[in-house]
Amino acid sequence: VQLQASGGGLVQPGGSLRLSCVASGSISHINAMSWYRQAPGKQREFIAAITSGGSTNYRGSLRGRFTISRDNAKNTVYLQMNSLKPEDTAVYYCNADDRGDHEWTRAPKYDYWGQGTLVTVSS
């Protein structure tokens, strides 16, 4: 499974950005796709996840500003980020695993990561 993330860049505070991540390869066992981020000097943190059936899970503090969506036909997951703040500056990573609807507490058996895309929020 290969995950290719794109859409990062420099944006001013208060601006918006949409990230995309395309999954390719042997993906028949993949269901949930997620976004994580890692700021400089900090641990990687979960942002949001979505299954092929549309079930979503969000980090509570980001719900409302960040929205995850998915196009199953294109094997692509998106992250719409609004009202961006300097503290949102981080490398954003795409993840794919085999969890299905309502299985967020289960440890995935298969787990894949993309290469990350840098988002910088600065004036």
Solvent accessible surface area in square Angstrom, and as a share of the most:
residue,aa,sasa,rsa
1,V,40,0.23
2,Q,110,0.49
3,L,12,0.06
4,Q,110,0.49
5,A,4,0.03
6,S,57,0.37
7,G,38,0.37
8,G,31,0.29
9,G,31,0.29
10,L,132,0.66
11,V,19,0.11
12,Q,124,0.55
13,P,62,0.39
14,G,55,0.53
15,G,21,0.20
16,S,58,0.38
17,L,37,0.19
18,R,135,0.49
19,L,0,0.00
20,S,24,0.16
21,C,0,0.00
22,V,68,0.39
23,A,4,0.03
24,S,52,0.34
25,G,54,0.52
26,S,84,0.54
27,I,39,0.20
28,S,117,0.75
29,H,65,0.29
30,I,21,0.11
31,N,40,0.20
32,A,0,0.00
33,M,3,0.01
34,S,0,0.00
35,W,0,0.00
36,Y,44,0.17
37,R,27,0.10
38,Q,64,0.28
39,A,20,0.16
40,P,114,0.72
41,G,91,0.88
42,K,139,0.59
43,Q,161,0.72
44,R,93,0.34
45,E,46,0.21
46,F,43,0.18
47,I,0,0.00
48,A,0,0.00
49,A,0,0.00
50,I,13,0.07
51,T,1,0.01
52,S,50,0.32
53,G,62,0.60
54,G,44,0.42
55,S,23,0.15
56,T,58,0.34
57,N,48,0.24
58,Y,33,0.13
59,R,90,0.33
60,G,61,0.59
61,S,93,0.60
62,L,5,0.03
63,R,146,0.53
64,G,73,0.71
65,R,45,0.16
66,F,1,0.01
67,T,68,0.40
68,I,7,0.04
69,S,50,0.32
70,R,53,0.19
71,D,45,0.23
72,N,77,0.40
73,A,100,0.78
74,K,129,0.55
75,N,59,0.30
76,T,8,0.04
77,V,0,0.00
78,Y,33,0.13
79,L,0,0.00
80,Q,57,0.25
81,M,0,0.00
82,N,57,0.29
83,S,59,0.38
84,L,2,0.01
85,K,86,0.36
86,P,75,0.47
87,E,119,0.53
88,D,0,0.00
89,T,35,0.20
90,A,2,0.01
91,V,46,0.27
92,Y,0,0.00
93,Y,36,0.14
94,C,0,0.00
95,N,3,0.02
96,A,0,0.00
97,D,1,0.01
98,D,31,0.16
99,R,24,0.09
100,G,11,0.10
101,D,66,0.34
102,H,157,0.70
103,E,62,0.28
104,W,48,0.17
105,T,144,0.83
106,R,87,0.32
107,A,84,0.65
108,P,47,0.30
109,K,155,0.66
110,Y,88,0.34
111,D,71,0.37
112,Y,57,0.22
113,W,105,0.37
114,G,10,0.10
115,Q,100,0.45
116,G,12,0.12
117,T,18,0.10
118,L,102,0.51
119,V,0,0.00
120,T,40,0.23
121,V,4,0.02
122,S,51,0.33
123,S,128,0.83
